Amino acid sequence: MPSDIEIAQSTPLQPIADIAQRLGLPAQALVPYGHHKAKITLSHLRGLESRPNGRLVLVTGINPTPAGEGKTTTTVGLGDALNRIGQRTIVCLREPSLGPVFGLKGGAAGGGRAQVVPMEDINLHFTGDFQAIALAHNLLSALIDNHIHHGNALRIDARRVSWKRVVDMNDRALREIVVGMGGPGNGYPRQDGFDIVVASEIMAILCLATSLSDLKSRLSRIVVASSLEGQPITAQDLQATGAMTALLRDAMAPNLVQTLEHNPAFIHGGPFANIAHGCNSVMATRSALKLADWVVTEAGFGADLGAEKFLNIKCRKSGLWPSAAVLVASVRALKYQGGADVKQLSKEDLPRLAAGLASLERHIQNVSQVYGLPCVVALNHFVHDTDAEVALVRERVAGTPMVVARHWAEGGAGAQELAQAVVQCASAPDPTPHFLYPDSATLWDKAETVARRVHRAKGLAASSKVRAHLQKLQDQGYGHLPVCIAKTPYSWGTDPKQLGALEGHEIDVREVRLAAGAEFVVLICGAIMPMPGLPAQPAAASIDVDEDGRIIGLF
């Protein structure tokens, strides 16, 4: 079969105005970025607020593995399939980060016959949203050092500046740096560092803000440092809010593209789910719900991270709640979870599959019992799956609807059974929101609840310094915020090598970060890095441009 980019480039695209017209969006509601992508104006979206909402479907999955699960591909395939059976549907996804695009994963716009396009644009610069976020973030960084250089009227403690700089690239050499070197004209030397753009609080803010005024309010509350007296210094104190909002104004508008089957897709925002809350923007999701009968969205990584944050952060703040969830797995990934060697995954291995199924069963329990969501298992089909392996999966998930989906090879036609199952699953009235904890619980109790109920750990492990930091945030009035567990997505614990249905472990909390504007508290656990590094053989080595200007090798 051709590569993903070859399939995408060989498929004729429809003008984006035609895609918008099918949603009832007039030409004046669009800001085109070429022929095949556009932003939808905020002024037009405000006029949709009185419309009723469609139904929201959350696509999540098991813990990711090198074997492949196909969560984004399933999201796109399900959206195409729902449209095929007459359900007006919009797909809502995150924008890819250039770090993973050039690092481990290559492209991130679906795969096979279930993609969003133009995939090269989406995977690279797209409409400039990430650049705007990086500029707004680094403007605030520059204003901090500039304020210190020009007298430091706010008495910022240069040893306690928590606001790092960002770049949208995996660059481990920038994790820890020193700025201000070279003499008095260059400011005061201090330790600093870089995170990747998708780990920026501004990325999280953009994806949780409901309007420009809400965006501005959230930006103003960002805490960047402490004063010499120990008081928080905010972006508003530095008079940065207005200029940051100006840089982010256009980025707030959702991006409209299409699938290979010419169905509408909103792709907007891209916070990492192992560090931030891992969901596309509230603006895009809310707008799609006003324009369609069904909205299919995805939460990053497995249900233990992405779905938990989608429900306990995004839904808590936005008032949204899914009608149903789709839990994506593959026979290959389940065998890997059961201990199979990655090079042997094409061979039938029922014992390893049986061992790996314990992890899938736990995800089903979390989705259906802990979160109270009607659930369908989508078994993403690979060519080497055997009838015996599929039968074993079906036997073990008995009681939960399971569909073998072939959208990667067949597009929406290969996911029509899945679409029918989702419609049936979501036919009941929307479930009541099941938040894991109340706002009134302490930050420590919230994190312990997630660790125990979702990750099946015996509790948290944290140093006295971490505990003191959490208590300080509690005392400063941030105790009502939800927690955001930042950890490896590859395991139920904090060691990525511990596969399978781990239990009785501890979640090791290494660091605490306040995201006052995004309105959550991040607990960084294990060895997770807000600035990833490139692998020994980065995907960038395979990407090129041919003599006709076409990008090649992008997954």
C-alpha positions as CSV (number, residue, x, y, z in Angstrom):
1,M,0.0,0.0,0.0
2,P,1.3,3.5,-0.7
3,S,2.6,5.6,2.2
4,D,0.3,8.0,4.1
5,I,1.7,11.1,2.3
6,E,1.4,9.4,-1.1
7,I,-2.2,8.6,-0.4
8,A,-2.9,12.2,0.8
9,Q,-1.1,13.8,-2.2
10,S,-2.9,11.6,-4.7
11,T,-6.4,12.5,-3.4
12,P,-8.0,15.6,-5.1
13,L,-9.1,18.0,-2.5
14,Q,-12.3,20.2,-2.6
15,P,-12.1,23.9,-2.1
16,I,-12.4,24.8,1.5
17,A,-15.3,27.1,0.8
18,D,-17.3,24.1,-0.5
19,I,-16.6,22.2,2.8
20,A,-17.7,25.2,4.7
21,Q,-20.8,25.6,2.7
22,R,-21.9,22.1,3.7
23,L,-21.8,23.3,7.3
24,G,-23.9,26.4,6.5
25,L,-20.8,28.7,6.8
26,P,-20.9,31.6,4.4
27,A,-17.8,32.9,2.6
28,Q,-17.6,35.9,4.9
29,A,-17.2,33.6,7.9
30,L,-13.9,32.2,6.5
31,V,-10.4,33.5,6.5
32,P,-8.8,31.3,3.8
33,Y,-5.2,30.1,4.1
34,G,-4.8,29.0,0.5
35,H,-7.4,26.8,-1.2
36,H,-7.7,24.0,1.3
37,K,-7.6,25.4,4.8
38,A,-9.3,28.3,6.6
39,K,-10.0,29.9,9.9
40,I,-13.6,30.5,11.0
41,T,-14.1,34.0,12.3
42,L,-14.8,34.4,16.0
43,S,-17.6,36.9,15.2
44,H,-19.5,34.3,13.2
45,L,-19.0,31.7,15.8
46,R,-20.5,34.0,18.5
47,G,-23.7,34.0,16.4
48,L,-24.0,30.2,16.8
49,E,-24.3,30.2,20.6
50,S,-28.1,29.9,20.6
51,R,-28.1,26.7,18.6
52,P,-28.6,23.3,20.3
53,N,-25.6,21.1,20.6
54,G,-25.0,17.9,18.7
55,R,-23.6,14.8,20.4
56,L,-20.0,14.5,21.5
57,V,-18.0,11.2,21.1
58,L,-14.6,10.9,22.8
59,V,-12.1,8.6,21.1
60,T,-9.5,7.3,23.5
61,G,-7.3,4.2,23.7
62,I,-5.0,1.9,25.6
63,N,-1.5,2.9,26.6
64,P,0.5,3.7,23.4
65,T,3.1,1.2,22.2
66,P,5.6,1.0,19.3
67,A,3.2,-1.6,17.8
68,G,0.6,1.1,16.9
69,E,-3.0,1.6,18.1
70,G,-4.3,4.1,15.5
71,K,-6.3,6.4,17.7
72,T,-6.2,9.5,15.4
73,T,-6.8,7.2,12.4
74,T,-9.8,5.8,14.2
75,T,-11.1,9.2,15.0
76,V,-11.0,10.3,11.3
77,G,-12.3,6.9,10.1
78,L,-15.3,7.1,12.5
79,G,-16.1,10.6,11.4
80,D,-16.1,9.6,7.8
81,A,-18.2,6.5,8.6
82,L,-20.8,8.5,10.5
83,N,-21.1,10.8,7.5
84,R,-21.5,7.8,5.3
85,I,-24.5,6.6,7.3
86,G,-26.2,10.0,7.1
87,Q,-25.1,11.5,10.4
88,R,-23.8,15.0,9.9
89,T,-20.4,14.8,11.6
90,I,-17.3,17.0,12.3
91,V,-14.0,15.6,13.4
92,C,-12.1,17.7,16.1
93,L,-8.4,17.0,16.5
94,R,-5.2,18.7,17.9
95,E,-2.6,20.2,15.7
96,P,0.7,18.2,15.5
97,S,3.8,19.5,17.2
98,L,6.9,19.7,15.1
99,G,8.9,18.0,17.8
100,P,7.3,14.6,17.3
101,V,6.9,15.2,13.5
102,F,10.7,15.4,13.2
103,G,11.4,13.1,16.1
104,L,9.7,9.7,16.7
105,K,6.4,9.7,14.9
106,G,6.7,11.4,11.6
107,G,3.3,12.7,10.5
108,A,0.3,13.0,12.8
109,A,-2.8,13.5,10.7
110,G,-4.2,10.0,10.7
111,G,-3.1,7.3,8.4
112,G,-3.9,5.1,5.4
113,R,-7.4,6.0,4.0
114,A,-8.4,7.8,7.2
115,Q,-6.5,11.1,7.1
116,V,-7.1,14.8,7.4
117,V,-5.6,16.9,4.6
118,P,-3.6,18.7,3.4
119,M,-1.4,16.6,5.7
120,E,1.9,18.3,4.8
121,D,0.5,21.7,5.8
122,I,-1.2,20.3,9.0
123,N,2.0,18.6,10.1
124,L,4.3,21.5,9.4
125,H,3.5,25.3,9.7
126,F,-0.3,25.0,9.1
127,T,-1.9,28.4,9.9
128,G,0.8,29.6,12.3
129,D,-1.0,28.9,15.6
130,F,2.1,27.4,17.2
131,Q,4.3,30.2,16.1
132,A,1.9,32.7,17.6
133,I,1.9,30.8,20.9
134,A,5.7,30.6,21.0
135,L,5.9,34.3,20.3
136,A,3.5,35.2,23.0
137,H,5.3,32.9,25.5
138,N,8.7,34.3,24.6
139,L,7.5,37.9,24.7
140,L,6.6,37.3,28.3
141,S,10.0,35.7,28.9
142,A,11.7,38.8,27.4
143,L,9.6,41.2,29.5
144,I,10.7,39.4,32.7
145,D,14.4,39.8,32.0
146,N,13.9,43.3,30.7
147,H,12.1,44.3,33.9
148,I,14.9,43.0,36.0
149,H,17.5,44.8,33.8
150,H,15.7,48.1,34.2
151,G,15.6,48.4,37.9
152,N,13.3,45.5,39.0
153,A,10.6,47.6,40.5
154,L,8.6,44.5,41.2
155,R,11.5,43.0,43.2
156,I,11.5,39.8,41.1
157,D,13.7,37.2,42.7
158,A,15.9,36.1,39.8
159,R,16.4,32.7,41.5
160,R,12.7,32.0,41.5
161,V,11.7,32.8,37.9
162,S,9.5,29.8,36.9
163,W,8.6,30.9,33.4
164,K,10.9,29.2,30.9
165,R,11.3,29.9,27.2
166,V,9.8,27.6,24.5
167,V,10.6,26.3,21.0
168,D,8.5,23.9,18.9
169,M,11.3,21.3,18.5
170,N,12.8,18.4,20.4
171,D,16.1,19.9,21.6
172,R,17.5,18.4,24.8
173,A,20.5,20.8,24.8
174,L,18.1,23.7,25.7
175,R,16.6,22.0,28.8
176,E,18.9,23.9,31.1
177,I,20.8,27.1,30.0
178,V,22.2,30.3,31.5
179,V,21.0,33.6,30.1
180,G,22.3,37.2,30.5
181,M,25.9,36.3,29.9
182,G,28.3,38.8,28.3
183,G,28.3,41.8,30.6
184,P,25.9,44.3,32.1
185,G,24.4,45.3,28.8
186,N,22.9,41.8,28.4
187,G,21.1,41.8,31.7
188,Y,21.6,39.7,34.8
189,P,22.9,36.1,34.4
190,R,20.5,33.5,35.7
191,Q,19.6,29.9,35.1
192,D,16.9,29.4,32.6
193,G,15.7,26.7,30.1
194,F,13.4,25.8,27.3
195,D,10.2,23.7,27.2
196,I,8.6,22.6,24.0
197,V,5.8,24.8,22.8
198,V,3.1,22.3,23.4
199,A,4.1,22.2,27.1
200,S,3.6,26.0,27.4
201,E,0.8,27.2,29.7
202,I,-0.2,29.5,26.9
203,M,-1.0,26.5,24.7
204,A,-3.2,25.2,27.5
205,I,-4.8,28.6,27.9
206,L,-5.6,28.9,24.2
207,C,-7.2,25.5,24.2
208,L,-9.4,26.2,27.3
209,A,-10.3,29.9,26.7
210,T,-13.9,30.4,25.5
211,S,-13.5,34.0,24.1
212,L,-10.9,36.7,23.6
213,S,-11.9,38.3,26.9
214,D,-11.5,34.9,28.6
215,L,-8.2,34.5,26.9
216,K,-7.0,37.9,28.1
217,S,-8.2,37.2,31.7
218,R,-6.4,33.8,31.8
219,L,-3.2,35.3,30.4
220,S,-3.2,38.1,33.0
221,R,-3.2,35.4,35.8
222,I,-0.1,33.5,34.6
223,V,2.4,33.4,37.5
224,V,5.9,33.8,36.2
225,A,8.1,34.3,39.3
226,S,8.2,35.1,43.0
227,S,9.2,38.4,44.5
228,L,12.0,38.7,47.1
229,E,9.2,38.7,49.7
230,G,7.8,35.4,48.2
231,Q,4.7,36.9,46.5
232,P,3.6,35.7,43.1
233,I,4.5,37.9,40.1
234,T,2.0,37.7,37.2
235,A,1.9,38.6,33.5
236,Q,-0.5,41.4,34.5
237,D,2.1,42.8,36.9
238,L,4.5,43.0,33.9
239,Q,1.8,44.7,31.7
240,A,2.2,41.9,29.2
241,T,-1.4,40.8,28.8
242,G,-2.5,43.2,26.0
243,A,0.5,42.5,23.7
244,M,0.2,38.7,24.3
245,T,-3.5,38.8,23.4
246,A,-2.7,40.7,20.2
247,L,-0.2,38.0,19.2
248,L,-2.8,35.3,19.9
249,R,-5.9,37.0,18.4
250,D,-5.9,35.2,15.1
251,A,-4.7,31.9,16.6
252,M,-7.9,31.8,18.7
253,A,-10.0,31.1,15.6
254,P,-10.5,27.3,14.8
255,N,-9.0,25.9,11.7
256,L,-11.2,24.1,9.1
257,V,-9.8,21.4,6.8
258,Q,-11.2,18.2,5.3
259,T,-10.8,14.4,5.5
260,L,-9.8,12.3,2.5
261,E,-13.5,11.8,2.0
262,H,-14.1,15.5,2.0
263,N,-15.8,15.7,5.4
264,P,-15.2,18.7,7.6
265,A,-12.5,18.6,10.3
266,F,-11.6,21.2,12.9
267,I,-7.9,21.0,13.9
268,H,-7.0,23.5,16.6
269,G,-4.5,23.7,19.5
270,G,-2.1,20.9,20.5
271,P,-1.2,20.6,24.2
272,F,0.7,17.3,25.0
273,A,-1.3,14.8,27.1
274,N,1.7,13.5,29.0
275,I,2.5,17.1,30.2
276,A,-0.7,19.2,29.8
277,H,-4.4,18.3,29.2
278,G,-4.0,16.9,25.7
279,C,-7.2,18.0,24.0
280,N,-8.1,20.3,21.1
281,S,-9.5,23.7,21.9
282,V,-12.8,24.3,23.6
283,M,-13.5,26.9,20.9
284,A,-13.3,24.3,18.2
285,T,-15.3,21.6,20.1
286,R,-18.1,24.0,21.1
287,S,-18.3,25.4,17.6
288,A,-18.5,22.0,16.0
289,L,-21.3,21.0,18.3
290,K,-23.3,23.9,17.0
291,L,-22.7,23.0,13.4
292,A,-23.1,19.2,13.4
293,D,-25.2,16.4,14.8
294,W,-22.1,14.5,15.9
295,V,-18.7,15.6,16.9
296,V,-15.9,13.1,17.2
297,T,-12.9,14.2,19.2
298,E,-9.7,12.6,20.5
299,A,-7.9,12.9,23.8
300,G,-4.1,12.3,23.7
301,F,-2.4,9.1,24.6
302,G,-4.3,6.4,26.6
303,A,-7.4,6.7,28.6
304,D,-5.4,6.8,31.8
305,L,-3.9,10.2,30.8
306,G,-5.9,11.7,27.9
307,A,-9.4,10.7,28.8
308,E,-8.8,11.5,32.5
309,K,-7.7,15.1,31.7
310,F,-10.3,15.5,29.0
311,L,-13.0,14.8,31.5
312,N,-11.6,16.2,34.7
313,I,-10.1,19.4,33.2
314,K,-11.6,20.2,29.8
315,C,-15.1,19.1,30.6
316,R,-15.1,20.5,34.1
317,K,-14.1,23.9,32.7
318,S,-16.2,23.9,29.6
319,G,-19.5,22.3,30.7
320,L,-19.1,19.6,28.0
321,W,-19.6,15.9,28.5
322,P,-19.4,13.0,26.0
323,S,-22.4,10.9,25.0
324,A,-20.1,7.9,24.5
325,A,-16.5,6.9,24.3
326,V,-14.6,4.7,21.8
327,L,-11.7,2.8,23.2
328,V,-9.1,2.0,20.5
329,A,-6.9,-1.1,20.7
330,S,-5.0,-3.3,18.3
331,V,-4.0,-7.0,18.6
332,R,-0.4,-6.0,18.0
333,A,-0.4,-3.5,20.8
334,L,-2.1,-5.9,23.2
335,K,0.5,-8.6,22.5
336,Y,3.2,-6.0,23.2
337,Q,1.6,-5.1,26.5
338,G,1.6,-8.8,27.3
339,G,5.4,-9.1,26.8
340,A,5.8,-10.0,23.1
341,D,8.9,-8.8,21.3
342,V,8.1,-5.9,18.9
343,K,9.8,-7.9,16.1
344,Q,7.4,-10.9,16.7
345,L,4.1,-9.0,16.7
346,S,3.1,-10.3,13.2
347,K,3.0,-13.9,14.5
348,E,0.0,-15.3,16.3
349,D,0.6,-15.3,20.1
350,L,-2.5,-16.1,22.1
351,P,-0.7,-16.3,25.5
352,R,0.9,-12.9,25.1
353,L,-2.4,-11.5,23.9
354,A,-4.2,-12.9,26.8
355,A,-1.7,-11.3,29.2
356,G,-2.0,-7.9,27.5
357,L,-5.8,-8.0,27.5
358,A,-5.7,-7.3,31.3
359,S,-4.7,-3.7,30.4
360,L,-7.6,-3.3,28.0
361,E,-10.0,-4.6,30.6
362,R,-8.8,-2.0,33.1
363,H,-9.3,0.8,30.6
364,I,-12.8,-0.4,29.9
365,Q,-13.5,-0.5,33.6
366,N,-12.2,3.1,34.0
367,V,-14.2,4.4,31.1
368,S,-17.5,2.7,31.8
369,Q,-17.4,2.5,35.6
370,V,-15.2,5.3,36.9
371,Y,-16.3,7.9,34.3
372,G,-19.8,6.4,33.7
373,L,-19.5,6.6,29.9
374,P,-21.2,4.2,27.4
375,C,-18.2,2.5,25.7
376,V,-17.4,0.8,22.4
377,V,-14.1,-1.0,21.8
378,A,-12.7,-0.4,18.3
379,L,-10.2,-3.1,17.4
380,N,-8.1,-1.5,14.8
381,H,-7.4,-4.2,12.2
382,F,-3.9,-5.1,11.0
383,V,-3.3,-7.5,8.2
384,H,-1.5,-10.1,10.3
385,D,-4.4,-10.4,12.9
386,T,-5.7,-13.9,13.0
387,D,-9.3,-15.1,13.6
388,A,-8.2,-16.8,16.8
389,E,-6.7,-13.6,18.1
390,V,-9.8,-11.5,17.3
391,A,-12.0,-14.1,18.9
392,L,-10.0,-14.0,22.1
393,V,-10.3,-10.2,22.3
394,R,-14.1,-10.5,21.7
395,E,-14.4,-13.1,24.4
396,R,-12.5,-11.1,27.0
397,V,-14.4,-7.9,26.4
398,A,-17.8,-9.6,26.5
399,G,-20.4,-7.2,27.8
400,T,-18.8,-4.3,26.0
401,P,-19.6,-3.8,22.3
402,M,-16.6,-4.5,20.2
403,V,-16.1,-3.8,16.5
404,V,-13.2,-4.8,14.2
405,A,-12.6,-1.6,12.2
406,R,-10.8,-1.5,8.9
407,H,-10.8,2.3,8.2
408,W,-7.0,2.4,7.6
409,A,-7.3,0.3,4.5
410,E,-10.9,1.1,3.5
411,G,-11.6,4.6,4.8
412,G,-15.1,5.3,6.2
413,A,-16.5,2.2,4.5
414,G,-14.3,0.1,6.9
415,A,-15.7,1.8,10.0
416,Q,-19.5,1.8,9.2
417,E,-20.1,-1.0,11.7
418,L,-18.3,1.0,14.3
419,A,-20.4,4.1,13.5
420,Q,-23.6,2.1,13.9
421,A,-22.4,0.8,17.2
422,V,-21.5,4.3,18.4
423,V,-24.9,5.7,17.4
424,Q,-26.6,2.8,19.3
425,C,-24.4,3.2,22.3
426,A,-25.1,7.0,22.5
427,S,-28.8,6.7,21.9
428,A,-29.7,7.0,25.6
429,P,-29.8,10.5,27.2
430,D,-26.3,11.9,27.8
431,P,-24.7,10.4,30.9
432,T,-24.3,12.5,34.1
433,P,-20.8,13.9,34.4
434,H,-18.6,11.7,36.7
435,F,-15.8,13.9,37.9
436,L,-13.2,12.0,40.0
437,Y,-13.1,14.6,42.7
438,P,-14.9,17.7,43.9
439,D,-13.3,21.2,43.5
440,S,-13.2,21.4,47.3
441,A,-10.8,18.5,47.8
442,T,-7.2,19.4,48.5
443,L,-4.6,19.2,45.7
444,W,-2.9,16.2,47.4
445,D,-6.2,14.4,47.8
446,K,-7.1,15.1,44.1
447,A,-3.8,13.7,42.9
448,E,-4.1,10.6,45.2
449,T,-7.6,10.0,43.9
450,V,-6.4,10.0,40.3
451,A,-3.4,7.7,41.3
452,R,-5.6,5.2,43.1
453,R,-8.8,5.1,41.0
454,V,-7.3,5.5,37.5
455,H,-3.7,4.3,37.7
456,R,-4.5,1.7,40.4
457,A,-1.5,2.8,42.4
458,K,-1.3,2.5,46.2
459,G,-0.7,6.2,46.4
460,L,1.8,9.0,45.7
461,A,5.4,9.3,46.6
462,A,6.8,12.8,47.0
463,S,9.6,14.6,48.8
464,S,9.0,17.0,51.6
465,K,9.8,19.8,49.1
466,V,7.1,18.7,46.8
467,R,4.6,18.3,49.6
468,A,5.5,21.8,50.9
469,H,5.0,23.3,47.4
470,L,1.5,21.7,47.1
471,Q,0.6,23.0,50.6
472,K,1.9,26.5,49.7
473,L,-0.3,26.5,46.6
474,Q,-3.2,25.3,48.7
475,D,-2.6,28.2,51.2
476,Q,-2.4,30.7,48.4
477,G,-5.9,29.9,47.2
478,Y,-5.2,27.5,44.3
479,G,-6.6,24.4,46.1
480,H,-9.8,24.6,44.0
481,L,-8.0,23.9,40.8
482,P,-7.9,20.4,39.2
483,V,-4.7,18.5,39.0
484,C,-2.9,17.5,35.8
485,I,-0.7,14.4,36.2
486,A,2.3,14.6,33.9
487,K,3.8,11.2,33.4
488,T,4.9,8.6,30.9
489,P,2.0,7.5,28.7
490,Y,3.5,4.1,28.1
491,S,2.8,2.6,31.5
492,W,0.2,2.8,34.3
493,G,3.1,3.8,36.5
494,T,6.0,6.2,36.1
495,D,8.5,3.7,34.6
496,P,7.8,3.3,30.8
497,K,9.3,-0.2,30.9
498,Q,6.6,-1.5,33.3
499,L,4.0,-2.8,30.8
500,G,0.7,-4.6,31.4
501,A,-1.9,-4.0,34.1
502,L,0.4,-2.7,36.8
503,E,-1.1,-2.2,40.3
504,G,0.1,-1.5,43.8
505,H,2.8,0.8,42.6
506,E,3.5,4.4,43.6
507,I,3.2,7.5,41.4
508,D,6.5,9.4,42.0
509,V,5.9,13.2,42.0
510,R,9.1,15.0,41.2
511,E,8.0,18.6,40.7
512,V,4.9,20.8,40.9
513,R,4.1,23.6,38.5
514,L,1.2,26.1,38.9
515,A,-0.7,26.9,35.7
516,A,-2.9,29.7,37.2
517,G,-4.1,31.0,33.8
518,A,-4.9,27.5,32.5
519,E,-6.5,26.8,35.9
520,F,-4.8,23.5,36.8
521,V,-1.8,22.4,38.9
522,V,0.7,20.1,37.1
523,L,2.4,17.3,39.0
524,I,5.5,16.1,37.0
525,C,6.0,12.5,37.8
526,G,8.9,10.1,37.1
527,A,11.4,11.1,34.4
528,I,8.9,12.9,32.1
529,M,10.5,15.8,30.3
530,P,8.7,19.1,29.2
531,M,11.4,19.3,26.6
532,P,11.8,15.9,24.8
533,G,15.0,14.9,22.9
534,L,15.4,13.5,19.4
535,P,15.9,9.7,19.0
536,A,19.0,8.2,17.4
537,Q,17.3,8.0,14.1
538,P,14.9,10.9,14.0
539,A,12.1,11.1,11.5
540,A,13.6,14.3,10.1
541,A,16.2,12.2,8.4
542,S,13.6,10.8,6.0
543,I,11.8,14.0,5.1
544,D,12.7,15.9,1.9
545,V,11.4,18.0,-1.0
546,D,11.4,16.7,-4.6
547,E,12.2,18.8,-7.7
548,D,8.5,19.7,-8.0
549,G,8.4,21.2,-4.5
550,R,6.4,18.3,-3.0
551,I,7.3,17.2,0.5
552,I,8.2,13.5,0.7
553,G,9.0,11.1,3.5
554,L,6.6,12.6,5.9
555,F,5.3,9.3,7.3
